Amino acid sequence: EMARTVEDVLARRVRLLFLDAAAALRAAPTIAALLAQELGHDAAWQTQQVAQFGKLARGYLLNK
């Protein structure tokens, strides 16, 4: 489906961010690793993706 970012997968494709933001935060590193492997990105990209998604996802947490 041409998913390119952690946000794209967890928010738009599987909608986990909207259903359970805490679970989405826990899944983010795994999704980043899978995307990096498939798209040929390095560890720095993975770290950046997890950080960016974390910043977004924290706004969806009920208990901040």
CNS distance restraints for C-alpha pairs under 8 A (distance, minus, plus):
assign (resid   3 and name CA) (resid   8 and name CA) 5.83 0.50 0.50
assign (resid   3 and name CA) (resid   9 and name CA) 6.05 0.50 0.50
assign (resid   3 and name CA) (resid  13 and name CA) 7.84 0.50 0.50
assign (resid   4 and name CA) (resid   8 and name CA) 6.55 0.50 0.50
assign (resid   4 and name CA) (resid   9 and name CA) 7.74 0.50 0.50
assign (resid   4 and name CA) (resid  35 and name CA) 7.15 0.50 0.50
assign (resid   4 and name CA) (resid  39 and name CA) 7.90 0.50 0.50
assign (resid   5 and name CA) (resid   9 and name CA) 6.49 0.50 0.50
assign (resid   5 and name CA) (resid  32 and name CA) 7.55 0.50 0.50
assign (resid   5 and name CA) (resid  35 and name CA) 7.31 0.50 0.50
assign (resid   5 and name CA) (resid  49 and name CA) 6.96 0.50 0.50
assign (resid   6 and name CA) (resid  10 and name CA) 6.08 0.50 0.50
assign (resid   6 and name CA) (resid  28 and name CA) 6.43 0.50 0.50
assign (resid   6 and name CA) (resid  31 and name CA) 6.16 0.50 0.50
assign (resid   6 and name CA) (resid  32 and name CA) 5.83 0.50 0.50
assign (resid   6 and name CA) (resid  35 and name CA) 7.69 0.50 0.50
assign (resid   6 and name CA) (resid  49 and name CA) 6.20 0.50 0.50
assign (resid   6 and name CA) (resid  50 and name CA) 7.18 0.50 0.50
assign (resid   6 and name CA) (resid  53 and name CA) 6.64 0.50 0.50
assign (resid   7 and name CA) (resid  11 and name CA) 5.40 0.50 0.50
assign (resid   7 and name CA) (resid  12 and name CA) 7.24 0.50 0.50
assign (resid   7 and name CA) (resid  53 and name CA) 5.85 0.50 0.50
assign (resid   8 and name CA) (resid  12 and name CA) 5.15 0.50 0.50
assign (resid   8 and name CA) (resid  13 and name CA) 6.34 0.50 0.50
assign (resid   9 and name CA) (resid  13 and name CA) 4.85 0.50 0.50
assign (resid   9 and name CA) (resid  14 and name CA) 6.19 0.50 0.50
assign (resid   9 and name CA) (resid  15 and name CA) 7.73 0.50 0.50
assign (resid   9 and name CA) (resid  31 and name CA) 7.74 0.50 0.50
assign (resid  10 and name CA) (resid  14 and name CA) 5.51 0.50 0.50
assign (resid  10 and name CA) (resid  15 and name CA) 5.57 0.50 0.50
assign (resid  10 and name CA) (resid  16 and name CA) 5.31 0.50 0.50
assign (resid  10 and name CA) (resid  17 and name CA) 5.71 0.50 0.50
assign (resid  10 and name CA) (resid  24 and name CA) 6.45 0.50 0.50
assign (resid  10 and name CA) (resid  28 and name CA) 7.73 0.50 0.50
assign (resid  11 and name CA) (resid  15 and name CA) 4.41 0.50 0.50
assign (resid  11 and name CA) (resid  16 and name CA) 5.95 0.50 0.50
assign (resid  11 and name CA) (resid  17 and name CA) 5.01 0.50 0.50
assign (resid  11 and name CA) (resid  18 and name CA) 6.73 0.50 0.50
assign (resid  15 and name CA) (resid  19 and name CA) 6.55 0.50 0.50
assign (resid  16 and name CA) (resid  20 and name CA) 5.67 0.50 0.50
assign (resid  16 and name CA) (resid  21 and name CA) 6.76 0.50 0.50
assign (resid  16 and name CA) (resid  23 and name CA) 7.38 0.50 0.50
assign (resid  16 and name CA) (resid  24 and name CA) 5.72 0.50 0.50
assign (resid  17 and name CA) (resid  21 and name CA) 4.55 0.50 0.50
assign (resid  17 and name CA) (resid  22 and name CA) 7.92 0.50 0.50
assign (resid  17 and name CA) (resid  23 and name CA) 7.73 0.50 0.50
assign (resid  17 and name CA) (resid  24 and name CA) 5.30 0.50 0.50
assign (resid  17 and name CA) (resid  57 and name CA) 6.70 0.50 0.50
assign (resid  17 and name CA) (resid  60 and name CA) 7.48 0.50 0.50
assign (resid  18 and name CA) (resid  60 and name CA) 7.33 0.50 0.50
assign (resid  20 and name CA) (resid  24 and name CA) 6.29 0.50 0.50
assign (resid  21 and name CA) (resid  25 and name CA) 6.21 0.50 0.50
assign (resid  21 and name CA) (resid  57 and name CA) 5.92 0.50 0.50
assign (resid  21 and name CA) (resid  58 and name CA) 7.44 0.50 0.50
assign (resid  21 and name CA) (resid  60 and name CA) 5.87 0.50 0.50
assign (resid  21 and name CA) (resid  61 and name CA) 5.64 0.50 0.50
assign (resid  22 and name CA) (resid  26 and name CA) 6.42 0.50 0.50
assign (resid  22 and name CA) (resid  57 and name CA) 7.86 0.50 0.50
assign (resid  22 and name CA) (resid  61 and name CA) 6.60 0.50 0.50
assign (resid  23 and name CA) (resid  27 and name CA) 6.17 0.50 0.50
assign (resid  24 and name CA) (resid  28 and name CA) 6.06 0.50 0.50
assign (resid  24 and name CA) (resid  57 and name CA) 7.54 0.50 0.50
assign (resid  25 and name CA) (resid  53 and name CA) 7.66 0.50 0.50
assign (resid  25 and name CA) (resid  54 and name CA) 6.24 0.50 0.50
assign (resid  25 and name CA) (resid  57 and name CA) 6.69 0.50 0.50
assign (resid  27 and name CA) (resid  31 and name CA) 6.24 0.50 0.50
assign (resid  28 and name CA) (resid  32 and name CA) 6.02 0.50 0.50
assign (resid  28 and name CA) (resid  50 and name CA) 5.82 0.50 0.50
assign (resid  28 and name CA) (resid  53 and name CA) 7.34 0.50 0.50
assign (resid  28 and name CA) (resid  54 and name CA) 7.97 0.50 0.50
assign (resid  29 and name CA) (resid  33 and name CA) 6.19 0.50 0.50
assign (resid  29 and name CA) (resid  46 and name CA) 7.37 0.50 0.50
assign (resid  29 and name CA) (resid  50 and name CA) 5.99 0.50 0.50
assign (resid  30 and name CA) (resid  34 and name CA) 6.26 0.50 0.50
assign (resid  31 and name CA) (resid  35 and name CA) 6.08 0.50 0.50
assign (resid  32 and name CA) (resid  36 and name CA) 5.96 0.50 0.50
assign (resid  32 and name CA) (resid  46 and name CA) 5.18 0.50 0.50
assign (resid  32 and name CA) (resid  47 and name CA) 7.96 0.50 0.50
assign (resid  32 and name CA) (resid  49 and name CA) 6.56 0.50 0.50
assign (resid  32 and name CA) (resid  50 and name CA) 6.73 0.50 0.50
assign (resid  33 and name CA) (resid  37 and name CA) 6.18 0.50 0.50
assign (resid  33 and name CA) (resid  46 and name CA) 6.31 0.50 0.50
assign (resid  34 and name CA) (resid  38 and name CA) 6.26 0.50 0.50
assign (resid  35 and name CA) (resid  39 and name CA) 5.81 0.50 0.50
assign (resid  35 and name CA) (resid  41 and name CA) 7.79 0.50 0.50
assign (resid  36 and name CA) (resid  40 and name CA) 5.41 0.50 0.50
assign (resid  36 and name CA) (resid  41 and name CA) 4.44 0.50 0.50
assign (resid  36 and name CA) (resid  42 and name CA) 6.39 0.50 0.50
assign (resid  36 and name CA) (resid  43 and name CA) 7.79 0.50 0.50
assign (resid  36 and name CA) (resid  45 and name CA) 7.47 0.50 0.50
assign (resid  36 and name CA) (resid  46 and name CA) 6.56 0.50 0.50
assign (resid  37 and name CA) (resid  41 and name CA) 6.62 0.50 0.50
assign (resid  41 and name CA) (resid  45 and name CA) 6.07 0.50 0.50
assign (resid  41 and name CA) (resid  46 and name CA) 7.45 0.50 0.50
assign (resid  42 and name CA) (resid  46 and name CA) 6.62 0.50 0.50
assign (resid  43 and name CA) (resid  47 and name CA) 6.22 0.50 0.50
assign (resid  44 and name CA) (resid  48 and name CA) 6.16 0.50 0.50
assign (resid  45 and name CA) (resid  49 and name CA) 6.09 0.50 0.50
assign (resid  46 and name CA) (resid  50 and name CA) 6.22 0.50 0.50
assign (resid  47 and name CA) (resid  51 and name CA) 6.17 0.50 0.50
assign (resid  48 and name CA) (resid  52 and name CA) 6.08 0.50 0.50
assign (resid  49 and name CA) (resid  53 and name CA) 6.03 0.50 0.50
assign (resid  50 and name CA) (resid  54 and name CA) 5.89 0.50 0.50
assign (resid  51 and name CA) (resid  55 and name CA) 6.27 0.50 0.50
assign (resid  52 and name CA) (resid  56 and name CA) 6.52 0.50 0.50
assign (resid  53 and name CA) (resid  57 and name CA) 5.93 0.50 0.50
assign (resid  54 and name CA) (resid  58 and name CA) 6.02 0.50 0.50
assign (resid  55 and name CA) (resid  59 and name CA) 7.26 0.50 0.50
assign (resid  56 and name CA) (resid  60 and name CA) 7.48 0.50 0.50
assign (resid  57 and name CA) (resid  61 and name CA) 6.81 0.50 0.50
assign (resid  58 and name CA) (resid  64 and name CA) 6.99 0.50 0.50
assign (resid  59 and name CA) (resid  64 and name CA) 7.84 0.50 0.50
